[in-house]
Amino acid sequence: MPFDVRTLTLPEDERPSRRDARAVAWWLLGVAGMVWAMVAIGGATRLTGSGLSIMEWAPLSGALPPMSEAEWNRLYDLYRTIPQYQLVNAGFGLEGFKEIFWLEWIHRLWGRLIGLAFVAGLVWFWVRGRIPPGCKPRLLGLLALGGLQGAVGWYMVASGFEADRTAVSPYRLVIHLGLALLIYGALLWTALGLLRPEPDAAPSSRPVRGMVLVTCWCVAAAMLAGGFVAGTRAGFTWNTFPLMDGRLVPEGYLDLSPVWKNFAVNIAAVQFNHRLLATLAVLVAGGAVWAGLKRLPPGSARRAVMALGAAVALQYALGVATLVHVVPVGLGTLHQATAVLVLTAALVALHALRPIRK
């Protein structure tokens, strides 16, 4: 039977304990928080060029850092064979290698801890019979997505070892980022369904829900476009706002052929598209806030829509600041982490505006 939050509103003798549902929800929120931190760590790893420092895929033995000088030298020698070292970091020595190694090692360790937290919680709740009916398939699906994300992460990293690259493929980076956001969104939405199984939106909230839904899609598109900005390092050019080299649409926007390549690897187009989608998200979120103030009564749904508007505005301001300061690591990492805050606010608002089922 597919998971249906309505099963959580049956009489006490016909439904699992609400305490169990809340416990599962808080566990999922904890894992979601770890995923959020993982996105931020991943941003810092990318901005510091640390992601290619570990050239081995060792899910078990890689959980331990190098324990001897010989092991450090072996890993450093491996790193010296790839283009990033030869073209970007040549001669920075073992100490320089250690600096980038530790951030990537923490990134991978945190991924392992997320998997452990999810598997341990799943086994514990499953064995004790505390998982609400219909939830098990969704939780198993999340487990499969987590495993897939680990494989996609290595698939992305391996692209940086190719002879003509000093960074990972932007296409694979966006796949990795998109899957992380999908996992985070699924964890959050499932937890919200367990905590608030009954929708309470009034019929008059339908237009507001529509605007929030459009905001969600704009936010998701802007975040994926941001992945292409990161993958092409497009944020290090055209560091003015709102114009790009004195133009609204930059010169060379459609220089590449076929046309679709411009939207992924043309630096001018990639940065412009990210700006455009972010601006659309701000405008639509502003419309949702205005509609919410007009149509929604005071309460959780109205507060959620206001929070969404504030989160989008904050992220837009951070994006501009990151751009004009030429993407410092701190601001860039904060910008990526705040993107997850925006996604959180969008999903919470959308969930609060679910129509009442008859």
ABEGO torsion letter per residue (X at the ends): XBBBAAAAABBAAABBBAAAAAAAAAAAAAAAAAAAAAAAAAAAAAAAGAAAABABBBAAAAABBBABAAAAAAAAAAAAABAAAAAAABGAEAAAAAAAAAAAAAAAAAAAAAAAAAAAAAAAAAAAGABBBGAAAAAAAAAAAAAAAAAAAAAAAAAAABAABABBBAAAAAAAAAAAAAAAAAAAAAAAAAABABBABBAAAAAAAAAAAAAAAAAAAAAAAAAAAAAAGAAABGABOABBGGBABBBGAAABOBAAAAAAABAAAAAAAAAAAAAAAAAAAAAAAAAAAAABBBEAAAAAAAAAAAAAAAAAAAAAAAAAAGGBAAAAAAAAAAAAAAAAAAAAAAAAABBBBX
